Amino acid sequence: MASLRALECLVAVADSGSITQAASRLHSSQPAVSHQLAALEREAGTALLLREPRGVRLTPAGRAAVADARRAIEAAESAVRAARATGKAGGGSLRIAAAQSLVSVLAPVLGRWHREHPDVDITVRESTSPQELESLLDMDETDLVLRPGPVPERHTVAPVAEEEVVVVAATDHPLAARSGIRWTDLDGAEIVHFATTNALSAWLDHALAQAGIQVTTVMRTAVTSAAPQLAAAGLGVAICPVSALAAGFEGAVRSFSPRWTRTLLAVTPGEPDPLVARFVADLRASGVPVPDGVREQLDAAGDAREPSA
C-alpha cells in the first residue's frame, strides 16, 4: 500500500513541477523524494511522472493519482486534528446513553455543550433497561452511561449526584396534607406503578417489599415521567425520582421521612478520556435540576417538619 509520505511527495512535485523544489517544500532531500516516487510508481505499476530537462510533469496516470492523493492527505490531517481536539476536550464525538428518567438531568449540560462546544458531535440514547445500557457499554456503542446503581464491577464508575425519591399525588389526596411521608403511610395505598419493561418497576417492588408495605396497582406506565402526571390527575399515588417531574407540575410532591435518595452514576467502559471526563465533571457540577414549584413544595414541607425553637 502506498505510504502517506509517498503521496505527499507526488502532490508536492505536481504543485512545484520540480523534484528539487518538492524536496525543499517537504524539508527533505532530493534522493529521498525520488525514492518515494519510485516506490509509488512500482506500487502503481506505471509511470506517474515524465522527467524532462526543465523539470517533471505528470503522466495521465499521475494526474489521476494526484487528486486522490490530495484527498488522502487532507483526510489524514483531519484525523490528526480530530484526535488532537478530542484529547484536549475541544472537539470530537461523544456518545451518551442514559436511563429514561435521567434525560432531564442530562438536558442542562447538553444545552451548554451545544452552545459552548459546537465542534463536539453528541448523540444521546435513552433506555428503561439496565441490561441494554450495560450491553451498549460492552459492545462499545456508547462512551458514557448515566444511571442509578448498582452497576457491574467491570465498568468504571463515578458518582455525579444524589437524587431524591418523592411521593406524588393529587393536591386533594389525603397524603398531600402531610409534610413528610412515612412508609407506613403508604400501606394499602393505590399507586400508579411502572410497566415491567421499565427498570423502576422492579426497583419500586423491591423497596416496597423491604418496607413490608402492601399497595394496590391501579395503572402501569412505561414512561417514567407519565407516572407523576397520572398521579396528579387523581389516579393514585406515584413514587418516583424527582427527575421525573417537569416544570409546571401541578400535583402535590412530598419527601419521604426520613428522606430517600439514590446515587446517580457516570459509567464508562474504562478510564474516561479527557472529553468524557470533562462532560462528567459538568454533570457533577450541574446536579439534579428540580423545577422551582417542586423545590418550593419540598422546602415548605421540610420547614413544617422542623421543630419549633
N, C-alpha and C positions, 0 to 999 in steps of 0.2 A: 504494500500500500504506500502511496506517495506520502512523504513527510510534509508537515506544515511548512518546514523551512524551505523545502524544495519549491512549494507553491509560492512562498514569499519571494524567492529568487526569480521565478518566472514572471510574477507581476512586476517586480522591480525592473527587470530587463525590458518588459513590454512598455513600461512608462518612460524609461530613460533612453531606450534604443542602444544601450551600451552595457556590456558586462562590467567594465571598469566603473562606470557611474553607478550601476546597480550595487556593486560591492561597497562603494562609498556610502550609499544610502542605508545599506544594511549593516554598516560598521563591520564589514567582513573583508576577506581578501579575494582577489580575482580568482585564484585557483580554487578556493573553497566554493565560490558561486558556480564556477564552471563544473565542479564535481557534482554539486546538487542538481544542476541542469542535466548533466549527462545521466545521472541516476533516474531522473524523471523521464527522460526520453526512453531509457531502457524499459522502465515500467510501462510507458505508453506503447512501446513497440513501433514508434515512428518519430521522425524528426519534428521538433517543435520550433526550432529556430533556424534561420539561414544566416550563416556568418559571412559578412561581406567586408570589403576593405574599410568602409566608413562606419562599420558597426554591425548590428544584428537586426533582423526583423523577423516577425512571427510567420510561420507557415500557416496554412489553413487549419491544420490540426492544433497549432499553438494558439491561434485566435479562438478556437472552440474551447480549448482548455482554460484559457486565462479568465473567462467570465466566471466559470465555476470556481476557479482558484480564488478569485476575489470574494465570492460568497463564503467559501470555506474559511478564509482569513477573518472576515467580518464575524462569522458565527463563533469562531474561537475567541475573538476579542470580546464578544458579547458574553460568552460563557464565563470568562475571567471576571468581567465587570459584575455579572450577577453574583458570582461566588464571593467576590470582594464585598459587595453591598450587603449580602446576607450575613457574611461573617462579622460585619460591623453593625448589624441590625438596622440597616438602612434601606434594604430592598430585598427582592426575592419573593418567595411564595410561602404561605402559612396555611396549613390545612387544620381546621379545628373541628372537633366533634363535642357534643355536649348532651347531657341528659335533657330531655324535653323541657323540664321545669326550670332549667337554668339558662335558657336563652335570654331571659330578661337580665341576668347577671352579666352575660357577655355584651349585651347591646350597648351600654355606655362606652365601654372600652373599644368596641368595634367602630363606633361612631367617631371617636377621637382619632383612631388609627386611619380611618378613611380620609380624614381631613389632614392629619399631620404626617402620614407616611403613605402618600399616594403611590409610591413605587413598590409597595408590598401588595401582592395579589393574595387576598384572603378568601377562603371558601369555608362554609360552615355546614355541618350536618348535625341533625338532632335525632335522638332515639329515646324510646322508653325502655329499651332492653340493655341491661348491663352486659350481657353476653355479646350483643352486637358491638358495643363500644370496645370491649376487650378484643374482639376479632379485628376491628379496624386498626388497633394498635399492633396486634400480632402480624397482620398482613401488610404493615407499612402503608396503610391508606390514610393515616392521619398523623399529624405531628404532636397534637395535644388534645387531651380529653378533659373536659370539666365535668365532674360528677361527685356525688357524695361517696364516702367509703362504705364498706371496706373494698380494697382492690387487691388483685393478685400480687404476691411479693416479687414477681418477675419484672414488674414495672417500677419506674421511678416516680415518686410521689412528693408533691409539695403542697402543704395546706395553704389555702388562699383566703378563706373566710369562715366565720361561724354564722350559720343561718338559723333563724328562729322558726320553729314549727308552731302553728297557731290553730285556734279553733274559730271557725267561721259559721255564722248563722244569719237568719233574717233579723232585722232590727227589733221585731216584736217577739222573737223567740225567748223563752224563759231564761236561757243561758246568757242572753245579751244583757240582762240586768246584773250579772256578776262581774266583778272586777278582775277575777282570775278564775281559771277553770282547773279543778282538780280531776284526776282520773275518775274518781268515784262519781263525779257529776255527770259523766258520760254513760254510766251503766244504764242499759235499756234504751239509749237514745237511738233515734232513726238517723242514719247517716247517708250522705252521698259518697259512695265509695269509688275506687278506681277500677277500671277494667283489668282483668287478669293479665292482659298484654302489657300493662304499664307496671314497671317495677315498684311503683309506690303502693300497689295493691298488696304485695307480699310484705313490704316494709310496714305498712299500717296494720296488717293482720298480726304480724309478729309483736308490734308494740302493744296492741290490744290484748293479746294473749299473755304477754308478760305482766300487764297490769291486772289481769284477771277480770277484764271488762267484757260484757256481752252487749252487742249492738244489733240493730236491725238495718240491713242494707235496703234502701228504698230505690236506689238507682246507681248505675255504674257509668263511668265515662273514661274513655281512653285519653282524653285531652286534659292535661293537668290543670290548666287554667279554667277549664269549664266547671270543675268541682265546686270552687267557691262561688261562682256565678249561680249555679243551681241551688246551692245552699241559701244564698242571699234572696233567691226567689221564693223561699219557703218550702223547699223540698226536703229539708233535713239539715243536719249539721255536717260540715266538712272539716276534716283535719288535714292540713296541707302545709307545705313550706311557704314562707311568706313571699318568696319569689313568684308564686303563682298568682299573686294579687296585682292587678293592674291599677294604674292611676284612675281616679274617679270611682273606685269600688264603693258600692252603696250598702253593703252588708255590715253586720257587726263583726268586729275582729277582736279576739281576746287571747292573751297569753295563757299558757299553762302555769299552774302554781305547784311546784317551782317551774321556772322557765325550762322549756325543752328546746335544745338546739342540735343541729347536725353539722359536721365539718365538711366543707366543700374542698375538693382536692383537684389540683392540676396534675394530670397523669401523663407521662411521656414514656416512649419505649426504652430510653436510656437517658443519660445526662443531656439536658436540653442544650441546643446550640444557642448562640447569642440572640438570634431573632426570637426564638421561643422563650428564652429566659426573660427577655425584655417584656414580652406580652404577659407572662406570668406575673412579673413584678407589677405591671399596671393593673392586672386583675386584683392582686392583693391590696394595692393602694385604693382601688375603687370600692371594694367590698360588695355587699349585697344592697342594691338600691331598694328602698322602701318608699312607696308613694306617700306624699305628705299626709293625706287623710288617714291612711293606715297607721302611720307613725303617731299621729295625734291621738288616735284611739288607744294604741298600746301605751303611750306615755301617760294619758289620762287615767287609764285603768291601773297602771303601775303606781301612780301617785295615790290613788284611792286605797291601795293595799298598804301604803306606808303608814306605820303607827304615828299617831299624833305626838308632838313633843310634850 
